[in-house]
Amino acid sequence: MPEQPSSGNHGPDTGNEGMNRRSFLRTSAVLASGLAALAASLAPLRELKDYTSAERFFQKYYKELTPEEMAKILNRIENEVEQQYGVRPHVRDLKPMDGVEFVYAHNLTRCIGCRKCVHACVAENNQSRNPEIQYIRVLRLPHGSLDLEKAEHFYAPSSVPEEGYFYMPVQCQQCKNPPCVKVCPVHATWQETDGITVIDYDWCIGCRYCEAACPYWARRFNFTQPSIPKDKINPDMAYLGNRPRRQGVMEKCHFCIQRTRVGRYPACVEVCPAGARKFGNILDPKSEVSYILRTKRVFIQLKEELGTSPRFFYYFDV
Amino acid sequence: MSSQTKTSLTLAGLVVIFSALAAAFLLNLWGRPAPLYPIPLVDTNFLDTATVRRSYADLARAGEDLSDFDCYACHEKGKPPTLRYDTNQNLIIPKEHSDIVMQHGSHGRNNNCFNCHDENNLTLLQTRDGHEVTFANSQMLCGSCHGPTLRDWQAGAHGRTSGYWTNTFSSAFSNAPEASAHAGTNGYWERSTVPAGREICVNCHNPHSPKFPGRKPAPGPHPLRAVTRLALAEEGSH
């Protein structure tokens, strides 16, 4: 495209018999406005740097990175976040701990359906506020059945719990046999040794195969640039966890990797007012979840028949 | 047509095309669509990690007003208060304690203050078999009737836990910059004033009316275009 205006520029130069002050000015004016319009029309290309940078483009696969390269990448991410949100985050690359396998247990008797976990998760994990990306969906089910066809997302009574209903939050089940990992064509998502299925947001190509493969509707796609108010950024970040995502990548619950891998509880556990959410290390026989799985009526892994073997268990009291 | 006119025409044409393109981009004709619906930010109250109630132990730890627990400011020592009942054997709650709603146990059967309070020393509690329990240790009183719940609570299966999921924190995380990480956060979950441990019964349950209180749910997912979805669902459920 740029050749055309410049070849047009040659016209008056070569056939210059008629060249005078007036035609020169006229041609220059037309040319100048044309170039300005060209520049303006190419303006969207300026946004290209929001999508990729040379460093990110040539970044190696997560599992092949040396510690030095990772340090550089973390620094790059901190710079990018600071530039975009005006907050200097603390980004870490946390590794799984030895002898730890995370398991989640959810008490259906105690859950009151208040959805505090949903919003705690959004705040902790720097999820987009508009469009909304939420990792946890709280389903309201009528007593006496577990028919997901009767589940309701949009309940909005003045007070919960409601008579005749129980509530079942669904989030990533961190399957032992995860279908999402199998379908990923670029190995951008994989299962870590502590049981968390993670996503490398810099390696994801956004094909959404994993979203289609997940039987729990746990994966979320960034169809647009996520929007997070600057004062709502949580600066405690992890590379595989809650660092801000960009348009065109997948994300999902990662058991708050930035918290759990340093020993803290996930945000949803900490905020639950009813104590319905339990989290811990299943390899530790003294942990809460070990006790629950040993002694309580743990009745389901959701969609057990699919053979995904979730690490998320629902149980009842009594 | 002279070459100059031709040139001018070409240039003018190009100017028009590029101006149109520039205008189209400026007006965002096929660019990123603006968000269709403004979604309000969630009320930060829904992010609060505090428990439903505050126990005597919490108040004492925070150094707050404990005058509510100063029984002998009004009562006389060594003289057990008398309880009065109406004709239906319902406890008449004196107006000094009008904030108390007695709904512990069904059918109003648990209508005796001294089922739990010690009539001889109002600053203490007592189990039914006569063991004295302090206010700070009240879970043992609750557990004297609710045994299985106490067992679950002690194992961590009932109730809220704060702190860390691992007990062997120091060895695994000696190099974890927890302190700095905490300092930088917005304080959503930080409970630095509350040490790690289990919340006791009365942090969530009012002992006089222990049913867990209902509350307003946080807003659900924004339905966007599916605004009729809820209406349809409500219709279907009836």
Chai-1 contact restraints between the chains, C-beta under 6 A:
chainA,res_idxA,chainB,res_idxB,connection_type,confidence,min_distance_angstrom,max_distance_angstrom,comment,restraint_id
A,G8,B,T7,contact,1.0,0.0,6.0,A-B,restraint_1
A,G8,B,T10,contact,1.0,0.0,6.0,A-B,restraint_2
A,G8,B,L11,contact,1.0,0.0,6.0,A-B,restraint_3
A,G11,B,S3,contact,1.0,0.0,6.0,A-B,restraint_4
A,G11,B,T7,contact,1.0,0.0,6.0,A-B,restraint_5
A,G15,B,S3,contact,1.0,0.0,6.0,A-B,restraint_6
A,G18,B,Q4,contact,1.0,0.0,6.0,A-B,restraint_7
A,V30,B,L11,contact,1.0,0.0,6.0,A-B,restraint_8
A,S33,B,V15,contact,1.0,0.0,6.0,A-B,restraint_9
A,G34,B,L11,contact,1.0,0.0,6.0,A-B,restraint_10
A,G34,B,L14,contact,1.0,0.0,6.0,A-B,restraint_11
A,G34,B,V15,contact,1.0,0.0,6.0,A-B,restraint_12
A,A37,B,V15,contact,1.0,0.0,6.0,A-B,restraint_13
A,A37,B,F18,contact,1.0,0.0,6.0,A-B,restraint_14
A,A37,B,S19,contact,1.0,0.0,6.0,A-B,restraint_15
A,A37,B,A22,contact,1.0,0.0,6.0,A-B,restraint_16
A,L38,B,F18,contact,1.0,0.0,6.0,A-B,restraint_17
A,A40,B,A22,contact,1.0,0.0,6.0,A-B,restraint_18
A,S41,B,F18,contact,1.0,0.0,6.0,A-B,restraint_19
A,S41,B,L21,contact,1.0,0.0,6.0,A-B,restraint_20
A,S41,B,A22,contact,1.0,0.0,6.0,A-B,restraint_21
A,A43,B,F25,contact,1.0,0.0,6.0,A-B,restraint_22
A,P44,B,F25,contact,1.0,0.0,6.0,A-B,restraint_23
A,H90,B,A181,contact,1.0,0.0,6.0,A-B,restraint_24
A,H90,B,G184,contact,1.0,0.0,6.0,A-B,restraint_25
A,M97,B,A172,contact,1.0,0.0,6.0,A-B,restraint_26
A,C114,B,R215,contact,1.0,0.0,6.0,A-B,restraint_27
A,C114,B,P217,contact,1.0,0.0,6.0,A-B,restraint_28
A,R115,B,P217,contact,1.0,0.0,6.0,A-B,restraint_29
A,R115,B,A218,contact,1.0,0.0,6.0,A-B,restraint_30
A,K116,B,F46,contact,1.0,0.0,6.0,A-B,restraint_31
A,K116,B,A218,contact,1.0,0.0,6.0,A-B,restraint_32
A,H119,B,V42,contact,1.0,0.0,6.0,A-B,restraint_33
A,H119,B,F46,contact,1.0,0.0,6.0,A-B,restraint_34
A,H119,B,A218,contact,1.0,0.0,6.0,A-B,restraint_35
A,A120,B,L47,contact,1.0,0.0,6.0,A-B,restraint_36
A,A123,B,L47,contact,1.0,0.0,6.0,A-B,restraint_37
A,A123,B,Y188,contact,1.0,0.0,6.0,A-B,restraint_38
A,N130,B,P35,contact,1.0,0.0,6.0,A-B,restraint_39
A,N130,B,I39,contact,1.0,0.0,6.0,A-B,restraint_40
A,E132,B,I39,contact,1.0,0.0,6.0,A-B,restraint_41
A,E132,B,H222,contact,1.0,0.0,6.0,A-B,restraint_42
A,E152,B,A233,contact,1.0,0.0,6.0,A-B,restraint_43
A,H153,B,P221,contact,1.0,0.0,6.0,A-B,restraint_44
A,F154,B,G220,contact,1.0,0.0,6.0,A-B,restraint_45
A,F154,B,P223,contact,1.0,0.0,6.0,A-B,restraint_46
A,F154,B,L230,contact,1.0,0.0,6.0,A-B,restraint_47
A,A156,B,G220,contact,1.0,0.0,6.0,A-B,restraint_48
A,S159,B,G214,contact,1.0,0.0,6.0,A-B,restraint_49
A,V160,B,P217,contact,1.0,0.0,6.0,A-B,restraint_50
A,P235,B,G184,contact,1.0,0.0,6.0,A-B,restraint_51
A,D236,B,A181,contact,1.0,0.0,6.0,A-B,restraint_52
A,D236,B,T185,contact,1.0,0.0,6.0,A-B,restraint_53
A,V262,B,F173,contact,1.0,0.0,6.0,A-B,restraint_54
A,V262,B,A176,contact,1.0,0.0,6.0,A-B,restraint_55
A,V262,B,E178,contact,1.0,0.0,6.0,A-B,restraint_56
A,G263,B,Y164,contact,1.0,0.0,6.0,A-B,restraint_57
A,G263,B,T166,contact,1.0,0.0,6.0,A-B,restraint_58
A,G263,B,F169,contact,1.0,0.0,6.0,A-B,restraint_59
A,G263,B,F173,contact,1.0,0.0,6.0,A-B,restraint_60
A,R264,B,Y164,contact,1.0,0.0,6.0,A-B,restraint_61
A,Y265,B,W165,contact,1.0,0.0,6.0,A-B,restraint_62
A,A267,B,W189,contact,1.0,0.0,6.0,A-B,restraint_63
A,E270,B,T49,contact,1.0,0.0,6.0,A-B,restraint_64
A,E270,B,W189,contact,1.0,0.0,6.0,A-B,restraint_65
A,V271,B,T49,contact,1.0,0.0,6.0,A-B,restraint_66
A,P273,B,V52,contact,1.0,0.0,6.0,A-B,restraint_67
A,G275,B,G159,contact,1.0,0.0,6.0,A-B,restraint_68
A,G275,B,R160,contact,1.0,0.0,6.0,A-B,restraint_69
A,F279,B,W165,contact,1.0,0.0,6.0,A-B,restraint_70
A,G280,B,W165,contact,1.0,0.0,6.0,A-B,restraint_71
A,E288,B,G156,contact,1.0,0.0,6.0,A-B,restraint_72
A,Y291,B,A155,contact,1.0,0.0,6.0,A-B,restraint_73
A,Y291,B,A157,contact,1.0,0.0,6.0,A-B,restraint_74
A,I292,B,A157,contact,1.0,0.0,6.0,A-B,restraint_75
